[in-house]
Amino acid sequence: MSIFGRLFGQTPQYPIGSGAGRSKSPLPYPRSMTVNEWQANPLLAEQADELFKEALMGHILAVLHNAIPVQHIRQTTYTGDQAAVELGRVQGYLDCLNLLESLPIKSSVVEEIEPTWGVKEEE
């Protein structure tokens, strides 16, 4: 069974080919789910933990770590702006890997703190 099948009980249906009249089937999970919400769901976190313990997933993560953009020099000299863009690419890649690896961690949903800055107090 696929990764999606194990996590969600079914495999998402993707459109085959393209053209008029073809529509995408919705994925079997909400697109607005955050990592905190995932981790707060014990079933999802537990199934992700089981998936991450499999040898194939370990190999997939190793390949992703080996493909970190910093290991592939795109040019020899950079301007300040180009260096900032490259740093952003690397940091974004690492953030994505960290989020992926944090899915098996079980936690509770942290309530959002209501923003009070900039609010004028009534006297």
Phi and psi restraints in degrees (range 20) as a CNS / XPLOR table:
assign (resid 1 and name C) (resid 2 and name N)
       (resid 2 and name CA) (resid 2 and name C) 1.0 -72.7 20.0 2
assign (resid 2 and name N) (resid 2 and name CA)
       (resid 2 and name C) (resid 3 and name N) 1.0 170.9 20.0 2
assign (resid 2 and name C) (resid 3 and name N)
       (resid 3 and name CA) (resid 3 and name C) 1.0 -59.1 20.0 2
assign (resid 3 and name N) (resid 3 and name CA)
       (resid 3 and name C) (resid 4 and name N) 1.0 -45.8 20.0 2
assign (resid 3 and name C) (resid 4 and name N)
       (resid 4 and name CA) (resid 4 and name C) 1.0 -63.4 20.0 2
assign (resid 4 and name N) (resid 4 and name CA)
       (resid 4 and name C) (resid 5 and name N) 1.0 -37.0 20.0 2
assign (resid 4 and name C) (resid 5 and name N)
       (resid 5 and name CA) (resid 5 and name C) 1.0 -63.0 20.0 2
assign (resid 5 and name N) (resid 5 and name CA)
       (resid 5 and name C) (resid 6 and name N) 1.0 -39.9 20.0 2
assign (resid 5 and name C) (resid 6 and name N)
       (resid 6 and name CA) (resid 6 and name C) 1.0 -70.7 20.0 2
assign (resid 6 and name N) (resid 6 and name CA)
       (resid 6 and name C) (resid 7 and name N) 1.0 -37.8 20.0 2
assign (resid 6 and name C) (resid 7 and name N)
       (resid 7 and name CA) (resid 7 and name C) 1.0 -79.1 20.0 2
assign (resid 7 and name N) (resid 7 and name CA)
       (resid 7 and name C) (resid 8 and name N) 1.0 -35.1 20.0 2
assign (resid 7 and name C) (resid 8 and name N)
       (resid 8 and name CA) (resid 8 and name C) 1.0 -121.2 20.0 2
assign (resid 8 and name N) (resid 8 and name CA)
       (resid 8 and name C) (resid 9 and name N) 1.0 0.4 20.0 2
assign (resid 8 and name C) (resid 9 and name N)
       (resid 9 and name CA) (resid 9 and name C) 1.0 81.5 20.0 2
assign (resid 9 and name N) (resid 9 and name CA)
       (resid 9 and name C) (resid 10 and name N) 1.0 -2.6 20.0 2
assign (resid 9 and name C) (resid 10 and name N)
       (resid 10 and name CA) (resid 10 and name C) 1.0 -157.7 20.0 2
assign (resid 10 and name N) (resid 10 and name CA)
       (resid 10 and name C) (resid 11 and name N) 1.0 159.8 20.0 2
assign (resid 10 and name C) (resid 11 and name N)
       (resid 11 and name CA) (resid 11 and name C) 1.0 -95.0 20.0 2
assign (resid 11 and name N) (resid 11 and name CA)
       (resid 11 and name C) (resid 12 and name N) 1.0 133.6 20.0 2
assign (resid 11 and name C) (resid 12 and name N)
       (resid 12 and name CA) (resid 12 and name C) 1.0 -64.8 20.0 2
assign (resid 12 and name N) (resid 12 and name CA)
       (resid 12 and name C) (resid 13 and name N) 1.0 147.0 20.0 2
assign (resid 12 and name C) (resid 13 and name N)
       (resid 13 and name CA) (resid 13 and name C) 1.0 -95.1 20.0 2
assign (resid 13 and name N) (resid 13 and name CA)
       (resid 13 and name C) (resid 14 and name N) 1.0 119.4 20.0 2
assign (resid 13 and name C) (resid 14 and name N)
       (resid 14 and name CA) (resid 14 and name C) 1.0 -105.5 20.0 2
assign (resid 14 and name N) (resid 14 and name CA)
       (resid 14 and name C) (resid 15 and name N) 1.0 147.5 20.0 2
assign (resid 14 and name C) (resid 15 and name N)
       (resid 15 and name CA) (resid 15 and name C) 1.0 -67.0 20.0 2
assign (resid 15 and name N) (resid 15 and name CA)
       (resid 15 and name C) (resid 16 and name N) 1.0 142.4 20.0 2
assign (resid 15 and name C) (resid 16 and name N)
       (resid 16 and name CA) (resid 16 and name C) 1.0 -99.1 20.0 2
assign (resid 16 and name N) (resid 16 and name CA)
       (resid 16 and name C) (resid 17 and name N) 1.0 123.1 20.0 2
assign (resid 16 and name C) (resid 17 and name N)
       (resid 17 and name CA) (resid 17 and name C) 1.0 74.2 20.0 2
assign (resid 17 and name N) (resid 17 and name CA)
       (resid 17 and name C) (resid 18 and name N) 1.0 -168.7 20.0 2
assign (resid 17 and name C) (resid 18 and name N)
       (resid 18 and name CA) (resid 18 and name C) 1.0 -142.4 20.0 2
assign (resid 18 and name N) (resid 18 and name CA)
       (resid 18 and name C) (resid 19 and name N) 1.0 169.9 20.0 2
assign (resid 18 and name C) (resid 19 and name N)
       (resid 19 and name CA) (resid 19 and name C) 1.0 139.3 20.0 2
assign (resid 19 and name N) (resid 19 and name CA)
       (resid 19 and name C) (resid 20 and name N) 1.0 174.1 20.0 2
assign (resid 19 and name C) (resid 20 and name N)
       (resid 20 and name CA) (resid 20 and name C) 1.0 -67.1 20.0 2
assign (resid 20 and name N) (resid 20 and name CA)
       (resid 20 and name C) (resid 21 and name N) 1.0 144.0 20.0 2
assign (resid 20 and name C) (resid 21 and name N)
       (resid 21 and name CA) (resid 21 and name C) 1.0 87.6 20.0 2
assign (resid 21 and name N) (resid 21 and name CA)
       (resid 21 and name C) (resid 22 and name N) 1.0 -6.8 20.0 2
assign (resid 21 and name C) (resid 22 and name N)
       (resid 22 and name CA) (resid 22 and name C) 1.0 -97.2 20.0 2
assign (resid 22 and name N) (resid 22 and name CA)
       (resid 22 and name C) (resid 23 and name N) 1.0 132.8 20.0 2
assign (resid 22 and name C) (resid 23 and name N)
       (resid 23 and name CA) (resid 23 and name C) 1.0 -125.9 20.0 2
assign (resid 23 and name N) (resid 23 and name CA)
       (resid 23 and name C) (resid 24 and name N) 1.0 151.8 20.0 2
assign (resid 23 and name C) (resid 24 and name N)
       (resid 24 and name CA) (resid 24 and name C) 1.0 -78.4 20.0 2
assign (resid 24 and name N) (resid 24 and name CA)
       (resid 24 and name C) (resid 25 and name N) 1.0 136.7 20.0 2
assign (resid 24 and name C) (resid 25 and name N)
       (resid 25 and name CA) (resid 25 and name C) 1.0 -81.1 20.0 2
assign (resid 25 and name N) (resid 25 and name CA)
       (resid 25 and name C) (resid 26 and name N) 1.0 143.0 20.0 2
assign (resid 25 and name C) (resid 26 and name N)
       (resid 26 and name CA) (resid 26 and name C) 1.0 -67.5 20.0 2
assign (resid 26 and name N) (resid 26 and name CA)
       (resid 26 and name C) (resid 27 and name N) 1.0 144.9 20.0 2
assign (resid 26 and name C) (resid 27 and name N)
       (resid 27 and name CA) (resid 27 and name C) 1.0 -69.0 20.0 2
assign (resid 27 and name N) (resid 27 and name CA)
       (resid 27 and name C) (resid 28 and name N) 1.0 153.7 20.0 2
assign (resid 27 and name C) (resid 28 and name N)
       (resid 28 and name CA) (resid 28 and name C) 1.0 -79.5 20.0 2
assign (resid 28 and name N) (resid 28 and name CA)
       (resid 28 and name C) (resid 29 and name N) 1.0 22.5 20.0 2
assign (resid 28 and name C) (resid 29 and name N)
       (resid 29 and name CA) (resid 29 and name C) 1.0 -143.3 20.0 2
assign (resid 29 and name N) (resid 29 and name CA)
       (resid 29 and name C) (resid 30 and name N) 1.0 154.6 20.0 2
assign (resid 29 and name C) (resid 30 and name N)
       (resid 30 and name CA) (resid 30 and name C) 1.0 -71.6 20.0 2
assign (resid 30 and name N) (resid 30 and name CA)
       (resid 30 and name C) (resid 31 and name N) 1.0 133.6 20.0 2
assign (resid 30 and name C) (resid 31 and name N)
       (resid 31 and name CA) (resid 31 and name C) 1.0 -70.4 20.0 2
assign (resid 31 and name N) (resid 31 and name CA)
       (resid 31 and name C) (resid 32 and name N) 1.0 -16.8 20.0 2
assign (resid 31 and name C) (resid 32 and name N)
       (resid 32 and name CA) (resid 32 and name C) 1.0 -92.9 20.0 2
assign (resid 32 and name N) (resid 32 and name CA)
       (resid 32 and name C) (resid 33 and name N) 1.0 5.9 20.0 2
assign (resid 32 and name C) (resid 33 and name N)
       (resid 33 and name CA) (resid 33 and name C) 1.0 -68.4 20.0 2
assign (resid 33 and name N) (resid 33 and name CA)
       (resid 33 and name C) (resid 34 and name N) 1.0 135.5 20.0 2
assign (resid 33 and name C) (resid 34 and name N)
       (resid 34 and name CA) (resid 34 and name C) 1.0 -97.1 20.0 2
assign (resid 34 and name N) (resid 34 and name CA)
       (resid 34 and name C) (resid 35 and name N) 1.0 169.0 20.0 2
assign (resid 34 and name C) (resid 35 and name N)
       (resid 35 and name CA) (resid 35 and name C) 1.0 -62.9 20.0 2
assign (resid 35 and name N) (resid 35 and name CA)
       (resid 35 and name C) (resid 36 and name N) 1.0 -39.7 20.0 2
assign (resid 35 and name C) (resid 36 and name N)
       (resid 36 and name CA) (resid 36 and name C) 1.0 -61.0 20.0 2
assign (resid 36 and name N) (resid 36 and name CA)
       (resid 36 and name C) (resid 37 and name N) 1.0 -41.4 20.0 2
assign (resid 36 and name C) (resid 37 and name N)
       (resid 37 and name CA) (resid 37 and name C) 1.0 -66.6 20.0 2
assign (resid 37 and name N) (resid 37 and name CA)
       (resid 37 and name C) (resid 38 and name N) 1.0 -38.4 20.0 2
assign (resid 37 and name C) (resid 38 and name N)
       (resid 38 and name CA) (resid 38 and name C) 1.0 -61.0 20.0 2
assign (resid 38 and name N) (resid 38 and name CA)
       (resid 38 and name C) (resid 39 and name N) 1.0 -49.4 20.0 2
assign (resid 38 and name C) (resid 39 and name N)
       (resid 39 and name CA) (resid 39 and name C) 1.0 -66.1 20.0 2
assign (resid 39 and name N) (resid 39 and name CA)
       (resid 39 and name C) (resid 40 and name N) 1.0 -27.1 20.0 2
assign (resid 39 and name C) (resid 40 and name N)
       (resid 40 and name CA) (resid 40 and name C) 1.0 -77.8 20.0 2
assign (resid 40 and name N) (resid 40 and name CA)
       (resid 40 and name C) (resid 41 and name N) 1.0 -16.0 20.0 2
assign (resid 40 and name C) (resid 41 and name N)
       (resid 41 and name CA) (resid 41 and name C) 1.0 -88.4 20.0 2
assign (resid 41 and name N) (resid 41 and name CA)
       (resid 41 and name C) (resid 42 and name N) 1.0 105.5 20.0 2
assign (resid 41 and name C) (resid 42 and name N)
       (resid 42 and name CA) (resid 42 and name C) 1.0 -59.2 20.0 2
assign (resid 42 and name N) (resid 42 and name CA)
       (resid 42 and name C) (resid 43 and name N) 1.0 -35.2 20.0 2
assign (resid 42 and name C) (resid 43 and name N)
       (resid 43 and name CA) (resid 43 and name C) 1.0 -65.4 20.0 2
assign (resid 43 and name N) (resid 43 and name CA)
       (resid 43 and name C) (resid 44 and name N) 1.0 -47.3 20.0 2
assign (resid 43 and name C) (resid 44 and name N)
       (resid 44 and name CA) (resid 44 and name C) 1.0 -65.1 20.0 2
assign (resid 44 and name N) (resid 44 and name CA)
       (resid 44 and name C) (resid 45 and name N) 1.0 -43.8 20.0 2
assign (resid 44 and name C) (resid 45 and name N)
       (resid 45 and name CA) (resid 45 and name C) 1.0 -64.3 20.0 2
assign (resid 45 and name N) (resid 45 and name CA)
       (resid 45 and name C) (resid 46 and name N) 1.0 -40.0 20.0 2
assign (resid 45 and name C) (resid 46 and name N)
       (resid 46 and name CA) (resid 46 and name C) 1.0 -67.1 20.0 2
assign (resid 46 and name N) (resid 46 and name CA)
       (resid 46 and name C) (resid 47 and name N) 1.0 -42.9 20.0 2
assign (resid 46 and name C) (resid 47 and name N)
       (resid 47 and name CA) (resid 47 and name C) 1.0 -68.0 20.0 2
assign (resid 47 and name N) (resid 47 and name CA)
       (resid 47 and name C) (resid 48 and name N) 1.0 -36.0 20.0 2
assign (resid 47 and name C) (resid 48 and name N)
       (resid 48 and name CA) (resid 48 and name C) 1.0 -65.1 20.0 2
assign (resid 48 and name N) (resid 48 and name CA)
       (resid 48 and name C) (resid 49 and name N) 1.0 -38.5 20.0 2
assign (resid 48 and name C) (resid 49 and name N)
       (resid 49 and name CA) (resid 49 and name C) 1.0 -62.2 20.0 2
assign (resid 49 and name N) (resid 49 and name CA)
       (resid 49 and name C) (resid 50 and name N) 1.0 -43.9 20.0 2
assign (resid 49 and name C) (resid 50 and name N)
       (resid 50 and name CA) (resid 50 and name C) 1.0 -62.1 20.0 2
assign (resid 50 and name N) (resid 50 and name CA)
       (resid 50 and name C) (resid 51 and name N) 1.0 -41.0 20.0 2
assign (resid 50 and name C) (resid 51 and name N)
       (resid 51 and name CA) (resid 51 and name C) 1.0 -64.7 20.0 2
assign (resid 51 and name N) (resid 51 and name CA)
       (resid 51 and name C) (resid 52 and name N) 1.0 -41.3 20.0 2
assign (resid 51 and name C) (resid 52 and name N)
       (resid 52 and name CA) (resid 52 and name C) 1.0 -70.7 20.0 2
assign (resid 52 and name N) (resid 52 and name CA)
       (resid 52 and name C) (resid 53 and name N) 1.0 -18.4 20.0 2
assign (resid 52 and name C) (resid 53 and name N)
       (resid 53 and name CA) (resid 53 and name C) 1.0 -80.6 20.0 2
assign (resid 53 and name N) (resid 53 and name CA)
       (resid 53 and name C) (resid 54 and name N) 1.0 -13.7 20.0 2
assign (resid 53 and name C) (resid 54 and name N)
       (resid 54 and name CA) (resid 54 and name C) 1.0 -73.7 20.0 2
assign (resid 54 and name N) (resid 54 and name CA)
       (resid 54 and name C) (resid 55 and name N) 1.0 147.5 20.0 2
assign (resid 54 and name C) (resid 55 and name N)
       (resid 55 and name CA) (resid 55 and name C) 1.0 -62.2 20.0 2
assign (resid 55 and name N) (resid 55 and name CA)
       (resid 55 and name C) (resid 56 and name N) 1.0 -40.5 20.0 2
assign (resid 55 and name C) (resid 56 and name N)
       (resid 56 and name CA) (resid 56 and name C) 1.0 -61.1 20.0 2
assign (resid 56 and name N) (resid 56 and name CA)
       (resid 56 and name C) (resid 57 and name N) 1.0 -42.4 20.0 2
assign (resid 56 and name C) (resid 57 and name N)
       (resid 57 and name CA) (resid 57 and name C) 1.0 -65.4 20.0 2
assign (resid 57 and name N) (resid 57 and name CA)
       (resid 57 and name C) (resid 58 and name N) 1.0 -36.2 20.0 2
assign (resid 57 and name C) (resid 58 and name N)
       (resid 58 and name CA) (resid 58 and name C) 1.0 -61.3 20.0 2
assign (resid 58 and name N) (resid 58 and name CA)
       (resid 58 and name C) (resid 59 and name N) 1.0 -40.3 20.0 2
assign (resid 58 and name C) (resid 59 and name N)
       (resid 59 and name CA) (resid 59 and name C) 1.0 -67.5 20.0 2
assign (resid 59 and name N) (resid 59 and name CA)
       (resid 59 and name C) (resid 60 and name N) 1.0 -40.4 20.0 2
assign (resid 59 and name C) (resid 60 and name N)
       (resid 60 and name CA) (resid 60 and name C) 1.0 -61.2 20.0 2
assign (resid 60 and name N) (resid 60 and name CA)
       (resid 60 and name C) (resid 61 and name N) 1.0 -45.8 20.0 2
assign (resid 60 and name C) (resid 61 and name N)
       (resid 61 and name CA) (resid 61 and name C) 1.0 -64.6 20.0 2
assign (resid 61 and name N) (resid 61 and name CA)
       (resid 61 and name C) (resid 62 and name N) 1.0 -37.0 20.0 2
assign (resid 61 and name C) (resid 62 and name N)
       (resid 62 and name CA) (resid 62 and name C) 1.0 -63.5 20.0 2
assign (resid 62 and name N) (resid 62 and name CA)
       (resid 62 and name C) (resid 63 and name N) 1.0 -41.7 20.0 2
assign (resid 62 and name C) (resid 63 and name N)
       (resid 63 and name CA) (resid 63 and name C) 1.0 -63.9 20.0 2
assign (resid 63 and name N) (resid 63 and name CA)
       (resid 63 and name C) (resid 64 and name N) 1.0 -42.0 20.0 2
assign (resid 63 and name C) (resid 64 and name N)
       (resid 64 and name CA) (resid 64 and name C) 1.0 -63.7 20.0 2
assign (resid 64 and name N) (resid 64 and name CA)
       (resid 64 and name C) (resid 65 and name N) 1.0 -40.0 20.0 2
assign (resid 64 and name C) (resid 65 and name N)
       (resid 65 and name CA) (resid 65 and name C) 1.0 -67.0 20.0 2
assign (resid 65 and name N) (resid 65 and name CA)
       (resid 65 and name C) (resid 66 and name N) 1.0 -34.7 20.0 2
assign (resid 65 and name C) (resid 66 and name N)
       (resid 66 and name CA) (resid 66 and name C) 1.0 -72.3 20.0 2
assign (resid 66 and name N) (resid 66 and name CA)
       (resid 66 and name C) (resid 67 and name N) 1.0 -16.4 20.0 2
assign (resid 66 and name C) (resid 67 and name N)
       (resid 67 and name CA) (resid 67 and name C) 1.0 -98.2 20.0 2
assign (resid 67 and name N) (resid 67 and name CA)
       (resid 67 and name C) (resid 68 and name N) 1.0 16.9 20.0 2
assign (resid 67 and name C) (resid 68 and name N)
       (resid 68 and name CA) (resid 68 and name C) 1.0 -57.6 20.0 2
assign (resid 68 and name N) (resid 68 and name CA)
       (resid 68 and name C) (resid 69 and name N) 1.0 130.0 20.0 2
assign (resid 68 and name C) (resid 69 and name N)
       (resid 69 and name CA) (resid 69 and name C) 1.0 -56.2 20.0 2
assign (resid 69 and name N) (resid 69 and name CA)
       (resid 69 and name C) (resid 70 and name N) 1.0 -26.5 20.0 2
assign (resid 69 and name C) (resid 70 and name N)
       (resid 70 and name CA) (resid 70 and name C) 1.0 -63.9 20.0 2
assign (resid 70 and name N) (resid 70 and name CA)
       (resid 70 and name C) (resid 71 and name N) 1.0 -21.7 20.0 2
assign (resid 70 and name C) (resid 71 and name N)
       (resid 71 and name CA) (resid 71 and name C) 1.0 -81.5 20.0 2
assign (resid 71 and name N) (resid 71 and name CA)
       (resid 71 and name C) (resid 72 and name N) 1.0 -8.4 20.0 2
assign (resid 71 and name C) (resid 72 and name N)
       (resid 72 and name CA) (resid 72 and name C) 1.0 -117.8 20.0 2
assign (resid 72 and name N) (resid 72 and name CA)
       (resid 72 and name C) (resid 73 and name N) 1.0 99.4 20.0 2
assign (resid 72 and name C) (resid 73 and name N)
       (resid 73 and name CA) (resid 73 and name C) 1.0 -71.9 20.0 2
assign (resid 73 and name N) (resid 73 and name CA)
       (resid 73 and name C) (resid 74 and name N) 1.0 123.9 20.0 2
assign (resid 73 and name C) (resid 74 and name N)
       (resid 74 and name CA) (resid 74 and name C) 1.0 -90.2 20.0 2
assign (resid 74 and name N) (resid 74 and name CA)
       (resid 74 and name C) (resid 75 and name N) 1.0 -26.0 20.0 2
assign (resid 74 and name C) (resid 75 and name N)
       (resid 75 and name CA) (resid 75 and name C) 1.0 -159.3 20.0 2
assign (resid 75 and name N) (resid 75 and name CA)
       (resid 75 and name C) (resid 76 and name N) 1.0 168.5 20.0 2
assign (resid 75 and name C) (resid 76 and name N)
       (resid 76 and name CA) (resid 76 and name C) 1.0 -91.6 20.0 2
assign (resid 76 and name N) (resid 76 and name CA)
       (resid 76 and name C) (resid 77 and name N) 1.0 -27.9 20.0 2
assign (resid 76 and name C) (resid 77 and name N)
       (resid 77 and name CA) (resid 77 and name C) 1.0 -126.9 20.0 2
assign (resid 77 and name N) (resid 77 and name CA)
       (resid 77 and name C) (resid 78 and name N) 1.0 145.3 20.0 2
assign (resid 77 and name C) (resid 78 and name N)
       (resid 78 and name CA) (resid 78 and name C) 1.0 -130.3 20.0 2
assign (resid 78 and name N) (resid 78 and name CA)
       (resid 78 and name C) (resid 79 and name N) 1.0 143.7 20.0 2
assign (resid 78 and name C) (resid 79 and name N)
       (resid 79 and name CA) (resid 79 and name C) 1.0 -80.0 20.0 2
assign (resid 79 and name N) (resid 79 and name CA)
       (resid 79 and name C) (resid 80 and name N) 1.0 173.3 20.0 2
assign (resid 79 and name C) (resid 80 and name N)
       (resid 80 and name CA) (resid 80 and name C) 1.0 -59.7 20.0 2
assign (resid 80 and name N) (resid 80 and name CA)
       (resid 80 and name C) (resid 81 and name N) 1.0 -42.3 20.0 2
assign (resid 80 and name C) (resid 81 and name N)
       (resid 81 and name CA) (resid 81 and name C) 1.0 -66.2 20.0 2
assign (resid 81 and name N) (resid 81 and name CA)
       (resid 81 and name C) (resid 82 and name N) 1.0 -42.3 20.0 2
assign (resid 81 and name C) (resid 82 and name N)
       (resid 82 and name CA) (resid 82 and name C) 1.0 -64.7 20.0 2
assign (resid 82 and name N) (resid 82 and name CA)
       (resid 82 and name C) (resid 83 and name N) 1.0 -38.9 20.0 2
assign (resid 82 and name C) (resid 83 and name N)
       (resid 83 and name CA) (resid 83 and name C) 1.0 -64.4 20.0 2
assign (resid 83 and name N) (resid 83 and name CA)
       (resid 83 and name C) (resid 84 and name N) 1.0 -39.1 20.0 2
assign (resid 83 and name C) (resid 84 and name N)
       (resid 84 and name CA) (resid 84 and name C) 1.0 -64.8 20.0 2
assign (resid 84 and name N) (resid 84 and name CA)
       (resid 84 and name C) (resid 85 and name N) 1.0 -40.1 20.0 2
assign (resid 84 and name C) (resid 85 and name N)
       (resid 85 and name CA) (resid 85 and name C) 1.0 -64.6 20.0 2
assign (resid 85 and name N) (resid 85 and name CA)
       (resid 85 and name C) (resid 86 and name N) 1.0 -44.3 20.0 2
assign (resid 85 and name C) (resid 86 and name N)
       (resid 86 and name CA) (resid 86 and name C) 1.0 -63.9 20.0 2
assign (resid 86 and name N) (resid 86 and name CA)
       (resid 86 and name C) (resid 87 and name N) 1.0 -40.6 20.0 2
assign (resid 86 and name C) (resid 87 and name N)
       (resid 87 and name CA) (resid 87 and name C) 1.0 -61.6 20.0 2
assign (resid 87 and name N) (resid 87 and name CA)
       (resid 87 and name C) (resid 88 and name N) 1.0 -41.3 20.0 2
assign (resid 87 and name C) (resid 88 and name N)
       (resid 88 and name CA) (resid 88 and name C) 1.0 -63.1 20.0 2
assign (resid 88 and name N) (resid 88 and name CA)
       (resid 88 and name C) (resid 89 and name N) 1.0 -39.7 20.0 2
assign (resid 88 and name C) (resid 89 and name N)
       (resid 89 and name CA) (resid 89 and name C) 1.0 -61.4 20.0 2
assign (resid 89 and name N) (resid 89 and name CA)
       (resid 89 and name C) (resid 90 and name N) 1.0 -47.7 20.0 2
assign (resid 89 and name C) (resid 90 and name N)
       (resid 90 and name CA) (resid 90 and name C) 1.0 -64.4 20.0 2
assign (resid 90 and name N) (resid 90 and name CA)
       (resid 90 and name C) (resid 91 and name N) 1.0 -46.0 20.0 2
assign (resid 90 and name C) (resid 91 and name N)
       (resid 91 and name CA) (resid 91 and name C) 1.0 -65.4 20.0 2
assign (resid 91 and name N) (resid 91 and name CA)
       (resid 91 and name C) (resid 92 and name N) 1.0 -39.9 20.0 2
assign (resid 91 and name C) (resid 92 and name N)
       (resid 92 and name CA) (resid 92 and name C) 1.0 -63.0 20.0 2
assign (resid 92 and name N) (resid 92 and name CA)
       (resid 92 and name C) (resid 93 and name N) 1.0 -40.4 20.0 2
assign (resid 92 and name C) (resid 93 and name N)
       (resid 93 and name CA) (resid 93 and name C) 1.0 -63.3 20.0 2
assign (resid 93 and name N) (resid 93 and name CA)
       (resid 93 and name C) (resid 94 and name N) 1.0 -45.6 20.0 2
assign (resid 93 and name C) (resid 94 and name N)
       (resid 94 and name CA) (resid 94 and name C) 1.0 -65.7 20.0 2
assign (resid 94 and name N) (resid 94 and name CA)
       (resid 94 and name C) (resid 95 and name N) 1.0 -39.2 20.0 2
assign (resid 94 and name C) (resid 95 and name N)
       (resid 95 and name CA) (resid 95 and name C) 1.0 -61.4 20.0 2
assign (resid 95 and name N) (resid 95 and name CA)
       (resid 95 and name C) (resid 96 and name N) 1.0 -41.6 20.0 2
assign (resid 95 and name C) (resid 96 and name N)
       (resid 96 and name CA) (resid 96 and name C) 1.0 -63.4 20.0 2
assign (resid 96 and name N) (resid 96 and name CA)
       (resid 96 and name C) (resid 97 and name N) 1.0 -44.4 20.0 2
assign (resid 96 and name C) (resid 97 and name N)
       (resid 97 and name CA) (resid 97 and name C) 1.0 -62.1 20.0 2
assign (resid 97 and name N) (resid 97 and name CA)
       (resid 97 and name C) (resid 98 and name N) 1.0 -42.1 20.0 2
assign (resid 97 and name C) (resid 98 and name N)
       (resid 98 and name CA) (resid 98 and name C) 1.0 -63.4 20.0 2
assign (resid 98 and name N) (resid 98 and name CA)
       (resid 98 and name C) (resid 99 and name N) 1.0 -40.8 20.0 2
assign (resid 98 and name C) (resid 99 and name N)
       (resid 99 and name CA) (resid 99 and name C) 1.0 -63.9 20.0 2
assign (resid 99 and name N) (resid 99 and name CA)
       (resid 99 and name C) (resid 100 and name N) 1.0 -43.1 20.0 2
assign (resid 99 and name C) (resid 100 and name N)
       (resid 100 and name CA) (resid 100 and name C) 1.0 -60.1 20.0 2
assign (resid 100 and name N) (resid 100 and name CA)
       (resid 100 and name C) (resid 101 and name N) 1.0 -44.6 20.0 2
assign (resid 100 and name C) (resid 101 and name N)
       (resid 101 and name CA) (resid 101 and name C) 1.0 -74.0 20.0 2
assign (resid 101 and name N) (resid 101 and name CA)
       (resid 101 and name C) (resid 102 and name N) 1.0 -14.3 20.0 2
assign (resid 101 and name C) (resid 102 and name N)
       (resid 102 and name CA) (resid 102 and name C) 1.0 -88.7 20.0 2
assign (resid 102 and name N) (resid 102 and name CA)
       (resid 102 and name C) (resid 103 and name N) 1.0 -6.8 20.0 2
assign (resid 102 and name C) (resid 103 and name N)
       (resid 103 and name CA) (resid 103 and name C) 1.0 -60.2 20.0 2
assign (resid 103 and name N) (resid 103 and name CA)
       (resid 103 and name C) (resid 104 and name N) 1.0 -35.6 20.0 2
assign (resid 103 and name C) (resid 104 and name N)
       (resid 104 and name CA) (resid 104 and name C) 1.0 -74.9 20.0 2
assign (resid 104 and name N) (resid 104 and name CA)
       (resid 104 and name C) (resid 105 and name N) 1.0 -7.1 20.0 2
assign (resid 104 and name C) (resid 105 and name N)
       (resid 105 and name CA) (resid 105 and name C) 1.0 -76.9 20.0 2
assign (resid 105 and name N) (resid 105 and name CA)
       (resid 105 and name C) (resid 106 and name N) 1.0 124.7 20.0 2
assign (resid 105 and name C) (resid 106 and name N)
       (resid 106 and name CA) (resid 106 and name C) 1.0 -86.5 20.0 2
assign (resid 106 and name N) (resid 106 and name CA)
       (resid 106 and name C) (resid 107 and name N) 1.0 134.9 20.0 2
assign (resid 106 and name C) (resid 107 and name N)
       (resid 107 and name CA) (resid 107 and name C) 1.0 -154.6 20.0 2
assign (resid 107 and name N) (resid 107 and name CA)
       (resid 107 and name C) (resid 108 and name N) 1.0 178.4 20.0 2
assign (resid 107 and name C) (resid 108 and name N)
       (resid 108 and name CA) (resid 108 and name C) 1.0 -105.7 20.0 2
assign (resid 108 and name N) (resid 108 and name CA)
       (resid 108 and name C) (resid 109 and name N) 1.0 157.7 20.0 2
assign (resid 108 and name C) (resid 109 and name N)
       (resid 109 and name CA) (resid 109 and name C) 1.0 -71.8 20.0 2
assign (resid 109 and name N) (resid 109 and name CA)
       (resid 109 and name C) (resid 110 and name N) 1.0 128.5 20.0 2
assign (resid 109 and name C) (resid 110 and name N)
       (resid 110 and name CA) (resid 110 and name C) 1.0 -86.6 20.0 2
assign (resid 110 and name N) (resid 110 and name CA)
       (resid 110 and name C) (resid 111 and name N) 1.0 127.6 20.0 2
assign (resid 110 and name C) (resid 111 and name N)
       (resid 111 and name CA) (resid 111 and name C) 1.0 -68.5 20.0 2
assign (resid 111 and name N) (resid 111 and name CA)
       (resid 111 and name C) (resid 112 and name N) 1.0 138.1 20.0 2
assign (resid 111 and name C) (resid 112 and name N)
       (resid 112 and name CA) (resid 112 and name C) 1.0 -71.0 20.0 2
assign (resid 112 and name N) (resid 112 and name CA)
       (resid 112 and name C) (resid 113 and name N) 1.0 140.5 20.0 2
assign (resid 112 and name C) (resid 113 and name N)
       (resid 113 and name CA) (resid 113 and name C) 1.0 -84.3 20.0 2
assign (resid 113 and name N) (resid 113 and name CA)
       (resid 113 and name C) (resid 114 and name N) 1.0 130.5 20.0 2
assign (resid 113 and name C) (resid 114 and name N)
       (resid 114 and name CA) (resid 114 and name C) 1.0 -71.0 20.0 2
assign (resid 114 and name N) (resid 114 and name CA)
       (resid 114 and name C) (resid 115 and name N) 1.0 126.4 20.0 2
assign (resid 114 and name C) (resid 115 and name N)
       (resid 115 and name CA) (resid 115 and name C) 1.0 -69.2 20.0 2
assign (resid 115 and name N) (resid 115 and name CA)
       (resid 115 and name C) (resid 116 and name N) 1.0 130.5 20.0 2
assign (resid 115 and name C) (resid 116 and name N)
       (resid 116 and name CA) (resid 116 and name C) 1.0 -121.6 20.0 2
assign (resid 116 and name N) (resid 116 and name CA)
       (resid 116 and name C) (resid 117 and name N) 1.0 -0.6 20.0 2
assign (resid 116 and name C) (resid 117 and name N)
       (resid 117 and name CA) (resid 117 and name C) 1.0 -72.9 20.0 2
assign (resid 117 and name N) (resid 117 and name CA)
       (resid 117 and name C) (resid 118 and name N) 1.0 146.9 20.0 2
assign (resid 117 and name C) (resid 118 and name N)
       (resid 118 and name CA) (resid 118 and name C) 1.0 77.8 20.0 2
assign (resid 118 and name N) (resid 118 and name CA)
       (resid 118 and name C) (resid 119 and name N) 1.0 -0.4 20.0 2
assign (resid 118 and name C) (resid 119 and name N)
       (resid 119 and name CA) (resid 119 and name C) 1.0 -89.4 20.0 2
assign (resid 119 and name N) (resid 119 and name CA)
       (resid 119 and name C) (resid 120 and name N) 1.0 127.5 20.0 2
assign (resid 119 and name C) (resid 120 and name N)
       (resid 120 and name CA) (resid 120 and name C) 1.0 -81.4 20.0 2
assign (resid 120 and name N) (resid 120 and name CA)
       (resid 120 and name C) (resid 121 and name N) 1.0 131.8 20.0 2
assign (resid 120 and name C) (resid 121 and name N)
       (resid 121 and name CA) (resid 121 and name C) 1.0 -78.3 20.0 2
assign (resid 121 and name N) (resid 121 and name CA)
       (resid 121 and name C) (resid 122 and name N) 1.0 136.5 20.0 2
assign (resid 121 and name C) (resid 122 and name N)
       (resid 122 and name CA) (resid 122 and name C) 1.0 -82.3 20.0 2
assign (resid 122 and name N) (resid 122 and name CA)
       (resid 122 and name C) (resid 123 and name N) 1.0 136.2 20.0 2
